[in-house]
Structure formats: structure tokens, C-alpha cells
Amino acid sequence: QEVIDVAPVGKADGSEGYEVTIRSSTRLFRKERRLQAKGVVFAGGVLGTVKLLLKLKQSSLPR
């Protein structure tokens, strides 16, 4: 699975949780799914994490 977006649910500070959009990275038809979580932990240095963090910094994550 590949995380393609993370956005706060409700309040912009993430206090109500997050919506995580994922996509299969190995299937021919890459269907997207949305999951909800109380919190999200990013492991810096993992394949694709830096690109994702830079994208989210510009758009959906709180400062």
C-alpha cells in the first residue's frame, strides 16, 4: 500500500483525527481507499516519505 494523502478530519489541528488515502502499489488497477485514524506517525527516510511530507506541508497538514 502507498499513502497518497493525509488530511485532518473536522478541525484543522487534527484533534478529531485524520483521513488517510491509500492506493495499492502492486495491482494493475490502483483503487484508492480512505481510512480514518486518531493519529498518524511518519517514519522519515522510508521510501516515498520525504516526497509525501513535502506535498502535505504545502496542502493539508497543520503547521
PDB file of N, CA, C and O in Angstrom:
ATOM      1  N   GLN A   1       0.836  -1.174   0.000  1.00  0.00           N
ATOM      2  CA  GLN A   1       0.000   0.000   0.000  1.00  0.00           C
ATOM      3  C   GLN A   1       0.881   1.236   0.000  1.00  0.00           C
ATOM      4  O   GLN A   1       1.977   1.241   0.560  1.00  0.00           O
ATOM      5  N   GLU A   2       0.385   2.271  -0.632  1.00  0.00           N
ATOM      6  CA  GLU A   2       1.095   3.544  -0.717  1.00  0.00           C
ATOM      7  C   GLU A   2       0.170   4.649  -0.208  1.00  0.00           C
ATOM      8  O   GLU A   2      -0.967   4.767  -0.665  1.00  0.00           O
ATOM      9  N   VAL A   3       0.651   5.450   0.729  1.00  0.00           N
ATOM     10  CA  VAL A   3      -0.127   6.587   1.225  1.00  0.00           C
ATOM     11  C   VAL A   3       0.016   7.720   0.228  1.00  0.00           C
ATOM     12  O   VAL A   3       1.129   8.105  -0.128  1.00  0.00           O
ATOM     13  N   ILE A   4      -1.119   8.258  -0.228  1.00  0.00           N
ATOM     14  CA  ILE A   4      -1.047   9.353  -1.197  1.00  0.00           C
ATOM     15  C   ILE A   4      -1.577  10.670  -0.637  1.00  0.00           C
ATOM     16  O   ILE A   4      -1.347  11.726  -1.226  1.00  0.00           O
ATOM     17  N   ASP A   5      -2.296  10.620   0.512  1.00  0.00           N
ATOM     18  CA  ASP A   5      -2.754  11.863   1.128  1.00  0.00           C
ATOM     19  C   ASP A   5      -3.127  11.612   2.582  1.00  0.00           C
ATOM     20  O   ASP A   5      -3.577  10.526   2.948  1.00  0.00           O
ATOM     21  N   VAL A   6      -2.930  12.638   3.402  1.00  0.00           N
ATOM     22  CA  VAL A   6      -3.347  12.632   4.799  1.00  0.00           C
ATOM     23  C   VAL A   6      -3.958  13.999   5.064  1.00  0.00           C
ATOM     24  O   VAL A   6      -3.340  15.025   4.782  1.00  0.00           O
ATOM     25  N   ALA A   7      -5.171  14.013   5.605  1.00  0.00           N
ATOM     26  CA  ALA A   7      -5.848  15.284   5.865  1.00  0.00           C
ATOM     27  C   ALA A   7      -6.576  15.212   7.201  1.00  0.00           C
ATOM     28  O   ALA A   7      -7.136  14.172   7.547  1.00  0.00           O
ATOM     29  N   PRO A   8      -6.572  16.314   7.958  1.00  0.00           N
ATOM     30  CA  PRO A   8      -7.303  16.331   9.221  1.00  0.00           C
ATOM     31  C   PRO A   8      -8.812  16.218   8.986  1.00  0.00           C
ATOM     32  O   PRO A   8      -9.339  16.733   8.000  1.00  0.00           O
ATOM     33  N   VAL A   9      -9.490  15.540   9.903  1.00  0.00           N
ATOM     34  CA  VAL A   9     -10.947  15.425   9.865  1.00  0.00           C
ATOM     35  C   VAL A   9     -11.502  16.486  10.811  1.00  0.00           C
ATOM     36  O   VAL A   9     -11.033  16.616  11.942  1.00  0.00           O
ATOM     37  N   GLY A  10     -12.481  17.229  10.362  1.00  0.00           N
ATOM     38  CA  GLY A  10     -13.067  18.261  11.226  1.00  0.00           C
ATOM     39  C   GLY A  10     -12.131  19.440  11.391  1.00  0.00           C
ATOM     40  O   GLY A  10     -11.822  20.136  10.423  1.00  0.00           O
ATOM     41  N   LYS A  11     -11.676  19.667  12.620  1.00  0.00           N
ATOM     42  CA  LYS A  11     -10.785  20.796  12.911  1.00  0.00           C
ATOM     43  C   LYS A  11      -9.448  20.631  12.199  1.00  0.00           C
ATOM     44  O   LYS A  11      -8.958  19.514  12.028  1.00  0.00           O
ATOM     45  N   ALA A  12      -8.872  21.735  11.794  1.00  0.00           N
ATOM     46  CA  ALA A  12      -7.615  21.711  11.033  1.00  0.00           C
ATOM     47  C   ALA A  12      -6.418  21.256  11.860  1.00  0.00           C
ATOM     48  O   ALA A  12      -5.375  20.925  11.295  1.00  0.00           O
ATOM     49  N   ASP A  13      -6.547  21.233  13.202  1.00  0.00           N
ATOM     50  CA  ASP A  13      -5.407  20.845  14.034  1.00  0.00           C
ATOM     51  C   ASP A  13      -5.272  19.332  14.212  1.00  0.00           C
ATOM     52  O   ASP A  13      -4.337  18.873  14.868  1.00  0.00           O
ATOM     53  N   GLY A  14      -6.182  18.557  13.644  1.00  0.00           N
ATOM     54  CA  GLY A  14      -6.106  17.106  13.728  1.00  0.00           C
ATOM     55  C   GLY A  14      -6.646  16.528  15.019  1.00  0.00           C
ATOM     56  O   GLY A  14      -6.531  15.323  15.242  1.00  0.00           O
ATOM     57  N   SER A  15      -7.231  17.347  15.877  1.00  0.00           N
ATOM     58  CA  SER A  15      -7.732  16.859  17.163  1.00  0.00           C
ATOM     59  C   SER A  15      -8.902  15.883  17.019  1.00  0.00           C
ATOM     60  O   SER A  15      -9.212  15.143  17.952  1.00  0.00           O
ATOM     61  N   GLU A  16      -9.545  15.881  15.860  1.00  0.00           N
ATOM     62  CA  GLU A  16     -10.660  14.958  15.612  1.00  0.00           C
ATOM     63  C   GLU A  16     -10.235  13.771  14.756  1.00  0.00           C
ATOM     64  O   GLU A  16     -11.074  12.968  14.347  1.00  0.00           O
ATOM     65  N   GLY A  17      -8.945  13.657  14.485  1.00  0.00           N
ATOM     66  CA  GLY A  17      -8.427  12.535  13.715  1.00  0.00           C
ATOM     67  C   GLY A  17      -8.014  12.938  12.312  1.00  0.00           C
ATOM     68  O   GLY A  17      -8.040  14.114  11.949  1.00  0.00           O
ATOM     69  N   TYR A  18      -7.632  11.937  11.532  1.00  0.00           N
ATOM     70  CA  TYR A  18      -7.129  12.160  10.177  1.00  0.00           C
ATOM     71  C   TYR A  18      -7.760  11.174   9.204  1.00  0.00           C
ATOM     72  O   TYR A  18      -8.127  10.061   9.581  1.00  0.00           O
ATOM     73  N   GLU A  19      -7.881  11.591   7.962  1.00  0.00           N
ATOM     74  CA  GLU A  19      -8.296  10.708   6.881  1.00  0.00           C
ATOM     75  C   GLU A  19      -7.049  10.411   6.051  1.00  0.00           C
ATOM     76  O   GLU A  19      -6.391  11.322   5.548  1.00  0.00           O
ATOM     77  N   VAL A  20      -6.736   9.129   5.918  1.00  0.00           N
ATOM     78  CA  VAL A  20      -5.554   8.691   5.180  1.00  0.00           C
ATOM     79  C   VAL A  20      -6.021   8.029   3.889  1.00  0.00           C
ATOM     80  O   VAL A  20      -6.791   7.070   3.924  1.00  0.00           O
ATOM     81  N   THR A  21      -5.559   8.535   2.757  1.00  0.00           N
ATOM     82  CA  THR A  21      -5.909   7.961   1.457  1.00  0.00           C
ATOM     83  C   THR A  21      -4.761   7.072   1.015  1.00  0.00           C
ATOM     84  O   THR A  21      -3.613   7.510   0.944  1.00  0.00           O
ATOM     85  N   ILE A  22      -5.083   5.815   0.716  1.00  0.00           N
ATOM     86  CA  ILE A  22      -4.063   4.854   0.296  1.00  0.00           C
ATOM     87  C   ILE A  22      -4.422   4.281  -1.070  1.00  0.00           C
ATOM     88  O   ILE A  22      -5.566   4.345  -1.518  1.00  0.00           O
ATOM     89  N   ARG A  23      -3.410   3.725  -1.708  1.00  0.00           N
ATOM     90  CA  ARG A  23      -3.597   3.117  -3.031  1.00  0.00           C
ATOM     91  C   ARG A  23      -2.674   1.906  -3.106  1.00  0.00           C
ATOM     92  O   ARG A  23      -1.550   1.936  -2.603  1.00  0.00           O
ATOM     93  N   SER A  24      -3.152   0.859  -3.728  1.00  0.00           N
ATOM     94  CA  SER A  24      -2.338  -0.331  -3.929  1.00  0.00           C
ATOM     95  C   SER A  24      -1.171   0.010  -4.842  1.00  0.00           C
ATOM     96  O   SER A  24      -1.361   0.627  -5.891  1.00  0.00           O
ATOM     97  N   SER A  25       0.020  -0.381  -4.456  1.00  0.00           N
ATOM     98  CA  SER A  25       1.196  -0.077  -5.272  1.00  0.00           C
ATOM     99  C   SER A  25       1.603  -1.252  -6.155  1.00  0.00           C
ATOM    100  O   SER A  25       2.543  -1.139  -6.942  1.00  0.00           O
ATOM    101  N   THR A  26       0.903  -2.378  -6.030  1.00  0.00           N
ATOM    102  CA  THR A  26       1.302  -3.560  -6.790  1.00  0.00           C
ATOM    103  C   THR A  26       0.238  -4.070  -7.762  1.00  0.00           C
ATOM    104  O   THR A  26       0.550  -4.875  -8.639  1.00  0.00           O
ATOM    105  N   ARG A  27      -0.977  -3.631  -7.628  1.00  0.00           N
ATOM    106  CA  ARG A  27      -2.045  -4.126  -8.506  1.00  0.00           C
ATOM    107  C   ARG A  27      -2.116  -3.336  -9.801  1.00  0.00           C
ATOM    108  O   ARG A  27      -1.701  -2.179  -9.863  1.00  0.00           O
ATOM    109  N   LEU A  28      -2.642  -3.969 -10.821  1.00  0.00           N
ATOM    110  CA  LEU A  28      -2.802  -3.327 -12.116  1.00  0.00           C
ATOM    111  C   LEU A  28      -3.771  -2.144 -12.027  1.00  0.00           C
ATOM    112  O   LEU A  28      -3.495  -1.067 -12.555  1.00  0.00           O
ATOM    113  N   PHE A  29      -4.906  -2.357 -11.357  1.00  0.00           N
ATOM    114  CA  PHE A  29      -5.885  -1.289 -11.159  1.00  0.00           C
ATOM    115  C   PHE A  29      -5.688  -0.736  -9.754  1.00  0.00           C
ATOM    116  O   PHE A  29      -6.026  -1.394  -8.770  1.00  0.00           O
ATOM    117  N   ARG A  30      -5.149   0.451  -9.663  1.00  0.00           N
ATOM    118  CA  ARG A  30      -4.784   1.044  -8.376  1.00  0.00           C
ATOM    119  C   ARG A  30      -5.976   1.746  -7.731  1.00  0.00           C
ATOM    120  O   ARG A  30      -6.108   2.967  -7.813  1.00  0.00           O
ATOM    121  N   LYS A  31      -6.825   0.976  -7.102  1.00  0.00           N
ATOM    122  CA  LYS A  31      -8.012   1.511  -6.450  1.00  0.00           C
ATOM    123  C   LYS A  31      -7.619   2.237  -5.161  1.00  0.00           C
ATOM    124  O   LYS A  31      -6.825   1.732  -4.368  1.00  0.00           O
ATOM    125  N   GLU A  32      -8.186   3.425  -4.967  1.00  0.00           N
ATOM    126  CA  GLU A  32      -7.919   4.199  -3.760  1.00  0.00           C
ATOM    127  C   GLU A  32      -8.908   3.824  -2.664  1.00  0.00           C
ATOM    128  O   GLU A  32     -10.066   3.500  -2.930  1.00  0.00           O
ATOM    129  N   ARG A  33      -8.420   3.876  -1.414  1.00  0.00           N
ATOM    130  CA  ARG A  33      -9.261   3.652  -0.238  1.00  0.00           C
ATOM    131  C   ARG A  33      -8.981   4.755   0.761  1.00  0.00           C
ATOM    132  O   ARG A  33      -7.884   5.312   0.788  1.00  0.00           O
ATOM    133  N   ARG A  34      -9.967   5.072   1.581  1.00  0.00           N
ATOM    134  CA  ARG A  34      -9.795   6.083   2.618  1.00  0.00           C
ATOM    135  C   ARG A  34     -10.002   5.433   3.983  1.00  0.00           C
ATOM    136  O   ARG A  34     -10.975   4.712   4.203  1.00  0.00           O
ATOM    137  N   LEU A  35      -9.083   5.700   4.878  1.00  0.00           N
ATOM    138  CA  LEU A  35      -9.132   5.175   6.236  1.00  0.00           C
ATOM    139  C   LEU A  35      -9.151   6.348   7.201  1.00  0.00           C
ATOM    140  O   LEU A  35      -8.689   7.438   6.864  1.00  0.00           O
ATOM    141  N   GLN A  36      -9.686   6.133   8.404  1.00  0.00           N
ATOM    142  CA  GLN A  36      -9.637   7.176   9.422  1.00  0.00           C
ATOM    143  C   GLN A  36      -8.814   6.688  10.598  1.00  0.00           C
ATOM    144  O   GLN A  36      -8.878   5.518  10.976  1.00  0.00           O
ATOM    145  N   ALA A  37      -8.032   7.609  11.178  1.00  0.00           N
ATOM    146  CA  ALA A  37      -7.164   7.274  12.301  1.00  0.00           C
ATOM    147  C   ALA A  37      -7.160   8.419  13.302  1.00  0.00           C
ATOM    148  O   ALA A  37      -7.344   9.579  12.934  1.00  0.00           O
ATOM    149  N   LYS A  38      -6.945   8.081  14.581  1.00  0.00           N
ATOM    150  CA  LYS A  38      -6.850   9.119  15.611  1.00  0.00           C
ATOM    151  C   LYS A  38      -5.537   9.876  15.499  1.00  0.00           C
ATOM    152  O   LYS A  38      -5.467  11.058  15.834  1.00  0.00           O
ATOM    153  N   GLY A  39      -4.514   9.207  15.035  1.00  0.00           N
ATOM    154  CA  GLY A  39      -3.204   9.834  14.882  1.00  0.00           C
ATOM    155  C   GLY A  39      -2.427   9.149  13.777  1.00  0.00           C
ATOM    156  O   GLY A  39      -2.738   8.022  13.389  1.00  0.00           O
ATOM    157  N   VAL A  40      -1.413   9.838  13.273  1.00  0.00           N
ATOM    158  CA  VAL A  40      -0.586   9.304  12.191  1.00  0.00           C
ATOM    159  C   VAL A  40       0.877   9.560  12.538  1.00  0.00           C
ATOM    160  O   VAL A  40       1.234  10.657  12.967  1.00  0.00           O
ATOM    161  N   VAL A  41       1.720   8.548  12.352  1.00  0.00           N
ATOM    162  CA  VAL A  41       3.157   8.679  12.594  1.00  0.00           C
ATOM    163  C   VAL A  41       3.873   8.480  11.270  1.00  0.00           C
ATOM    164  O   VAL A  41       3.644   7.487  10.580  1.00  0.00           O
ATOM    165  N   PHE A  42       4.741   9.420  10.912  1.00  0.00           N
ATOM    166  CA  PHE A  42       5.534   9.310   9.690  1.00  0.00           C
ATOM    167  C   PHE A  42       6.950   8.902  10.061  1.00  0.00           C
ATOM    168  O   PHE A  42       7.552   9.479  10.967  1.00  0.00           O
ATOM    169  N   ALA A  43       7.481   7.909   9.362  1.00  0.00           N
ATOM    170  CA  ALA A  43       8.861   7.473   9.576  1.00  0.00           C
ATOM    171  C   ALA A  43       9.721   8.086   8.481  1.00  0.00           C
ATOM    172  O   ALA A  43       9.713   7.623   7.341  1.00  0.00           O
ATOM    173  N   GLY A  44      10.461   9.127   8.831  1.00  0.00           N
ATOM    174  CA  GLY A  44      11.294   9.821   7.851  1.00  0.00           C
ATOM    175  C   GLY A  44      12.354   8.909   7.268  1.00  0.00           C
ATOM    176  O   GLY A  44      12.956   8.106   7.980  1.00  0.00           O
ATOM    177  N   GLY A  45      12.577   9.035   5.983  1.00  0.00           N
ATOM    178  CA  GLY A  45      13.593   8.237   5.316  1.00  0.00           C
ATOM    179  C   GLY A  45      13.058   6.990   4.648  1.00  0.00           C
ATOM    180  O   GLY A  45      13.761   6.358   3.860  1.00  0.00           O
ATOM    181  N   VAL A  46      11.825   6.627   4.949  1.00  0.00           N
ATOM    182  CA  VAL A  46      11.217   5.472   4.306  1.00  0.00           C
ATOM    183  C   VAL A  46      10.884   5.858   2.866  1.00  0.00           C
ATOM    184  O   VAL A  46      10.551   7.011   2.589  1.00  0.00           O
ATOM    185  N   LEU A  47      10.973   4.908   1.965  1.00  0.00           N
ATOM    186  CA  LEU A  47      10.747   5.154   0.544  1.00  0.00           C
ATOM    187  C   LEU A  47       9.467   5.953   0.289  1.00  0.00           C
ATOM    188  O   LEU A  47       8.370   5.503   0.622  1.00  0.00           O
ATOM    189  N   GLY A  48       9.613   7.136  -0.301  1.00  0.00           N
ATOM    190  CA  GLY A  48       8.472   7.970  -0.646  1.00  0.00           C
ATOM    191  C   GLY A  48       8.003   8.919   0.445  1.00  0.00           C
ATOM    192  O   GLY A  48       7.152   9.771   0.189  1.00  0.00           O
ATOM    193  N   THR A  49       8.537   8.794   1.659  1.00  0.00           N
ATOM    194  CA  THR A  49       8.061   9.611   2.771  1.00  0.00           C
ATOM    195  C   THR A  49       8.396  11.085   2.606  1.00  0.00           C
ATOM    196  O   THR A  49       7.549  11.938   2.873  1.00  0.00           O
ATOM    197  N   VAL A  50       9.602  11.403   2.177  1.00  0.00           N
ATOM    198  CA  VAL A  50      10.008  12.801   2.033  1.00  0.00           C
ATOM    199  C   VAL A  50       9.125  13.510   1.007  1.00  0.00           C
ATOM    200  O   VAL A  50       8.672  14.630   1.245  1.00  0.00           O
ATOM    201  N   LYS A  51       8.884  12.869  -0.119  1.00  0.00           N
ATOM    202  CA  LYS A  51       8.014  13.447  -1.155  1.00  0.00           C
ATOM    203  C   LYS A  51       6.610  13.688  -0.599  1.00  0.00           C
ATOM    204  O   LYS A  51       6.021  14.742  -0.837  1.00  0.00           O
ATOM    205  N   LEU A  52       6.073  12.713   0.142  1.00  0.00           N
ATOM    206  CA  LEU A  52       4.742  12.840   0.731  1.00  0.00           C
ATOM    207  C   LEU A  52       4.705  13.981   1.746  1.00  0.00           C
ATOM    208  O   LEU A  52       3.767  14.778   1.737  1.00  0.00           O
ATOM    209  N   LEU A  53       5.706  14.072   2.619  1.00  0.00           N
ATOM    210  CA  LEU A  53       5.728  15.128   3.628  1.00  0.00           C
ATOM    211  C   LEU A  53       5.794  16.517   3.000  1.00  0.00           C
ATOM    212  O   LEU A  53       5.119  17.436   3.464  1.00  0.00           O
ATOM    213  N   LEU A  54       6.593  16.680   1.962  1.00  0.00           N
ATOM    214  CA  LEU A  54       6.677  17.975   1.286  1.00  0.00           C
ATOM    215  C   LEU A  54       5.340  18.351   0.649  1.00  0.00           C
ATOM    216  O   LEU A  54       4.930  19.511   0.691  1.00  0.00           O
ATOM    217  N   LYS A  55       4.664  17.366   0.060  1.00  0.00           N
ATOM    218  CA  LYS A  55       3.344  17.613  -0.542  1.00  0.00           C
ATOM    219  C   LYS A  55       2.336  18.027   0.529  1.00  0.00           C
ATOM    220  O   LYS A  55       1.578  18.979   0.342  1.00  0.00           O
ATOM    221  N   LEU A  56       2.331  17.307   1.652  1.00  0.00           N
ATOM    222  CA  LEU A  56       1.369  17.581   2.714  1.00  0.00           C
ATOM    223  C   LEU A  56       1.649  18.912   3.409  1.00  0.00           C
ATOM    224  O   LEU A  56       0.724  19.589   3.858  1.00  0.00           O
ATOM    225  N   LYS A  57       2.918  19.282   3.496  1.00  0.00           N
ATOM    226  CA  LYS A  57       3.275  20.565   4.106  1.00  0.00           C
ATOM    227  C   LYS A  57       2.653  21.720   3.321  1.00  0.00           C
ATOM    228  O   LYS A  57       2.249  22.725   3.905  1.00  0.00           O
ATOM    229  N   GLN A  58       2.579  21.574   2.009  1.00  0.00           N
ATOM    230  CA  GLN A  58       2.009  22.615   1.157  1.00  0.00           C
ATOM    231  C   GLN A  58       0.484  22.609   1.153  1.00  0.00           C
ATOM    232  O   GLN A  58      -0.134  23.617   0.809  1.00  0.00           O
ATOM    233  N   SER A  59      -0.137  21.480   1.532  1.00  0.00           N
ATOM    234  CA  SER A  59      -1.588  21.400   1.368  1.00  0.00           C
ATOM    235  C   SER A  59      -2.360  21.126   2.650  1.00  0.00           C
ATOM    236  O   SER A  59      -2.967  22.046   3.198  1.00  0.00           O
ATOM    237  N   SER A  60      -2.358  19.901   3.143  1.00  0.00           N
ATOM    238  CA  SER A  60      -3.388  19.511   4.101  1.00  0.00           C
ATOM    239  C   SER A  60      -2.990  19.384   5.567  1.00  0.00           C
ATOM    240  O   SER A  60      -3.873  19.420   6.424  1.00  0.00           O
ATOM    241  N   LEU A  61      -1.731  19.239   5.898  1.00  0.00           N
ATOM    242  CA  LEU A  61      -1.382  19.057   7.306  1.00  0.00           C
ATOM    243  C   LEU A  61      -1.256  20.390   8.028  1.00  0.00           C
ATOM    244  O   LEU A  61      -0.849  21.392   7.440  1.00  0.00           O
ATOM    245  N   PRO A  62      -1.618  20.390   9.339  1.00  0.00           N
ATOM    246  CA  PRO A  62      -1.464  21.625  10.107  1.00  0.00           C
ATOM    247  C   PRO A  62       0.010  21.974  10.273  1.00  0.00           C
ATOM    248  O   PRO A  62       0.865  21.089  10.233  1.00  0.00           O
ATOM    249  N   ARG A  63       0.303  23.215  10.454  1.00  0.00           N
ATOM    250  CA  ARG A  63       1.692  23.683  10.582  1.00  0.00           C
ATOM    251  C   ARG A  63       2.298  23.275  11.885  1.00  0.00           C
ATOM    252  O   ARG A  63       3.458  23.588  12.151  1.00  0.00           O
TER     253      ARG A  63
END
